Amino acid sequence: MTVNDLAARVLDGQRRLEDLIAGLTDEDVRAPSALPDWSRGHVITHLEQNTAAFTRQTEYARRGELIDVYDGGAAGRAAAIERGAGRGAEELRTALAEAHAALAQAWTRVGEDDWRRPVRYRDATLLDTVYARWREVEIHMADLDLGYRPSDWPLDFCDHIVDFLGVRVPEGTHLTLVADDAGRRWSIGSGEPVVLRGNAGDLTAWLAGRAPGKPITAETGTLPELGPWP
């Protein structure tokens, strides 16, 4: 996938996210999300601030400079989410849309060679932040519990998540994920064989620490205990 194709997928996902929350009321955004202890307002605020963080990573990388992803690190990030989560639905929508527009504009100024520039995010490259934004949008859209499910995740996104989160599979386990609905067979690690069967989105959701919509069947071995998110 080219950088332009990837960025287009992310921007399309952001538009779908805006459509998903377009009709929410203040009561709706204060209702629980699918994430423990987070309301929908928490999730939307996180998505807004994550977008702004990647815009900043982009702008500084283009100048050949490094900057922290969030002011104040993890503690500053958590405090900012708590401060913003109680806003009304219209204020949350506006803030998210403005953050989306700023990131889209920042990406238009990135030259082909700039995508290889280093960033503080995971001590990686600017290109890695585009993949990260893809993960944030798709996974947290499902976390909003508004009808968008892991079963709606694009297949190429499932491919990416299996590749990115394969490190969660414990050592000594050869995990095979068989996606009945997609003709996919993903293989991770080596050792004791474990074969899990289900739909692509459900298998990917499990690997991402989300509840599958439909059951996953262990054909060989038992469901392994996954390691932490990388």
C-alpha positions as CSV (number, residue, x, y, z in Angstrom):
1,M,0.0,0.0,0.0
2,T,1.4,3.4,-0.9
3,V,1.5,6.3,1.6
4,N,-1.2,8.1,-0.4
5,D,-3.5,5.1,-0.3
6,L,-2.9,4.7,3.4
7,A,-3.6,8.4,4.1
8,A,-6.7,8.2,2.0
9,R,-8.0,5.3,4.1
10,V,-7.4,7.2,7.3
11,L,-9.1,10.4,6.0
12,D,-12.1,8.3,4.8
13,G,-12.2,6.7,8.3
14,Q,-12.2,10.2,9.9
15,R,-15.1,11.2,7.7
16,R,-17.0,8.1,8.7
17,L,-16.3,8.8,12.3
18,E,-17.7,12.3,12.0
19,D,-20.8,10.9,10.4
20,L,-21.1,8.3,13.1
21,I,-21.3,10.9,15.9
22,A,-23.2,13.5,13.9
23,G,-26.6,13.0,15.6
24,L,-25.4,12.4,19.2
25,T,-27.0,14.4,22.0
26,D,-25.4,15.6,25.2
27,E,-26.9,12.6,26.9
28,D,-25.5,10.2,24.3
29,V,-21.9,11.5,24.7
30,R,-22.1,11.1,28.5
31,A,-23.3,7.5,28.1
32,P,-20.7,4.6,28.6
33,S,-18.5,3.5,25.8
34,A,-17.3,-0.1,25.3
35,L,-14.1,0.9,27.2
36,P,-14.1,0.4,31.0
37,D,-14.6,3.7,32.8
38,W,-14.8,5.8,29.7
39,S,-17.9,7.6,28.4
40,R,-18.3,8.3,24.7
41,G,-17.1,11.8,25.5
42,H,-13.8,10.3,26.7
43,V,-13.3,8.3,23.5
44,I,-14.1,11.3,21.3
45,T,-11.8,13.6,23.3
46,H,-9.0,11.0,23.0
47,L,-9.6,10.8,19.3
48,E,-9.5,14.6,19.0
49,Q,-6.3,14.9,21.1
50,N,-4.6,12.0,19.3
51,T,-5.3,13.7,16.0
52,A,-3.8,17.0,17.3
53,A,-0.8,15.0,18.6
54,F,-0.1,13.5,15.2
55,T,-0.5,16.9,13.5
56,R,2.2,18.2,15.8
57,Q,4.5,15.2,15.1
58,T,4.0,15.9,11.4
59,E,4.8,19.6,11.6
60,Y,7.9,19.2,13.8
61,A,9.2,16.2,11.7
62,R,9.0,18.3,8.5
63,R,11.3,20.9,10.2
64,G,13.7,18.1,11.3
65,E,12.7,18.5,15.0
66,L,11.4,16.1,17.6
67,I,8.7,16.8,20.1
68,D,6.8,14.7,22.7
69,V,3.6,13.2,21.5
70,Y,1.6,14.7,24.4
71,D,2.5,17.6,26.7
72,G,3.2,16.1,30.2
73,G,3.5,12.5,28.9
74,A,1.0,9.9,29.9
75,A,-0.2,11.8,32.9
76,G,-0.8,14.9,30.9
77,R,-2.6,12.9,28.2
78,A,-4.9,11.4,30.9
79,A,-5.6,14.7,32.5
80,A,-6.4,16.4,29.2
81,I,-8.9,13.6,28.4
82,E,-10.7,14.0,31.7
83,R,-10.9,17.8,31.2
84,G,-12.4,17.5,27.8
85,A,-14.7,14.5,28.2
86,G,-17.5,16.5,29.9
87,R,-18.1,18.8,26.9
88,G,-21.4,18.8,25.1
89,A,-22.0,16.9,21.9
90,E,-21.7,19.8,19.6
91,E,-18.5,21.1,21.2
92,L,-17.0,17.6,20.9
93,R,-18.0,17.3,17.2
94,T,-16.6,20.7,16.4
95,A,-13.3,20.0,18.1
96,L,-12.9,16.7,16.4
97,A,-13.7,18.0,13.0
98,E,-11.2,20.9,13.4
99,A,-8.5,18.5,14.5
100,H,-9.3,16.2,11.5
101,A,-9.0,19.2,9.1
102,A,-5.7,20.3,10.6
103,L,-4.2,16.8,10.3
104,A,-5.4,16.5,6.7
105,Q,-3.8,19.8,5.8
106,A,-0.6,18.9,7.6
107,W,-0.3,15.8,5.5
108,T,-0.7,17.7,2.2
109,R,2.6,19.5,3.1
110,V,4.6,16.3,3.6
111,G,7.0,15.5,0.8
112,E,7.7,12.0,-0.4
113,D,11.0,11.8,1.5
114,D,9.6,13.4,4.6
115,W,7.6,10.2,5.5
116,R,10.9,8.6,6.6
117,R,11.8,11.4,9.0
118,P,12.0,10.4,12.7
119,V,9.4,11.2,15.3
120,R,9.1,10.8,19.1
121,Y,6.1,8.6,18.7
122,R,7.5,5.1,19.4
123,D,10.8,6.5,18.2
124,A,9.6,5.6,14.8
125,T,9.0,7.5,11.5
126,L,6.3,9.9,10.3
127,L,4.9,7.1,8.2
128,D,4.3,5.0,11.4
129,T,2.1,7.8,12.7
130,V,-0.2,7.3,9.7
131,Y,-0.6,3.6,10.5
132,A,-1.2,4.6,14.1
133,R,-3.9,7.0,13.2
134,W,-5.6,4.3,11.1
135,R,-5.6,2.0,14.2
136,E,-6.9,4.8,16.4
137,V,-9.8,5.6,14.1
138,E,-11.0,2.1,13.3
139,I,-10.7,0.6,16.8
140,H,-12.1,3.5,18.7
141,M,-15.0,3.9,16.3
142,A,-16.0,0.4,17.4
143,D,-15.4,1.4,21.1
144,L,-18.0,4.2,20.8
145,D,-20.6,1.4,20.7
146,L,-22.7,3.2,18.1
147,G,-23.3,0.3,15.7
148,Y,-19.8,0.2,14.1
149,R,-18.4,-3.2,14.9
150,P,-15.1,-5.0,14.3
151,S,-17.0,-7.0,11.7
152,D,-17.1,-3.7,9.7
153,W,-13.3,-3.3,9.8
154,P,-11.8,-3.4,6.2
155,L,-9.9,-6.6,5.5
156,D,-6.6,-4.8,4.8
157,F,-7.0,-3.2,8.3
158,C,-7.4,-6.7,9.8
159,D,-4.2,-7.7,8.0
160,H,-2.4,-4.7,9.5
161,I,-3.6,-5.4,13.0
162,V,-2.5,-9.0,12.9
163,D,0.9,-7.9,11.8
164,F,1.1,-5.1,14.4
165,L,-0.3,-7.0,17.3
166,G,1.3,-10.4,16.6
167,V,3.9,-9.6,19.3
168,R,1.1,-10.1,21.9
169,V,1.1,-13.8,21.2
170,P,3.1,-15.5,24.0
171,E,6.5,-17.1,23.2
172,G,6.3,-20.8,22.5
173,T,3.0,-20.5,20.7
174,H,2.4,-21.0,17.0
175,L,-1.0,-19.2,16.5
176,T,-3.0,-19.7,13.3
177,L,-6.0,-17.5,12.8
178,V,-8.5,-18.9,10.2
179,A,-10.9,-16.2,8.9
180,D,-13.9,-18.1,7.6
181,D,-15.5,-15.1,6.0
182,A,-12.4,-13.7,4.2
183,G,-10.3,-16.6,3.0
184,R,-7.5,-15.5,5.3
185,R,-5.1,-17.7,7.3
186,W,-2.8,-15.7,9.5
187,S,0.2,-17.4,11.2
188,I,2.1,-15.9,14.2
189,G,5.0,-17.2,16.1
190,S,6.4,-20.7,16.6
191,G,6.0,-23.6,19.1
192,E,2.9,-25.2,20.4
193,P,0.2,-25.0,17.8
194,V,-3.0,-23.1,18.5
195,V,-5.6,-22.8,15.7
196,L,-8.5,-20.3,16.2
197,R,-11.3,-20.0,13.7
198,G,-13.9,-17.3,13.3
199,N,-14.7,-14.2,11.2
200,A,-11.8,-11.8,10.3
201,G,-13.2,-8.9,12.4
202,D,-13.8,-11.1,15.4
203,L,-10.4,-12.7,15.3
204,T,-8.8,-9.2,15.0
205,A,-11.0,-7.8,17.7
206,W,-9.8,-10.5,20.1
207,L,-6.2,-9.8,19.2
208,A,-6.8,-6.1,19.9
209,G,-8.4,-6.8,23.3
210,R,-11.9,-6.2,22.2
211,A,-14.9,-8.5,22.6
212,P,-15.7,-10.5,19.4
213,G,-19.2,-10.1,18.0
214,K,-19.4,-13.8,17.3
215,P,-17.7,-16.7,19.0
216,I,-14.1,-17.7,18.2
217,T,-13.5,-21.5,18.1
218,A,-10.3,-23.1,19.3
219,E,-9.8,-26.0,16.9
220,T,-6.4,-26.9,18.3
221,G,-5.1,-25.9,21.7
222,T,-6.7,-23.3,23.9
223,L,-7.1,-19.5,23.7
224,P,-3.7,-18.1,24.8
225,E,-3.4,-15.3,27.3
226,L,-2.2,-12.3,25.2
227,G,0.7,-10.0,26.3
228,P,0.4,-6.3,26.6
229,W,-0.3,-3.9,23.7
230,P,3.1,-3.0,22.2
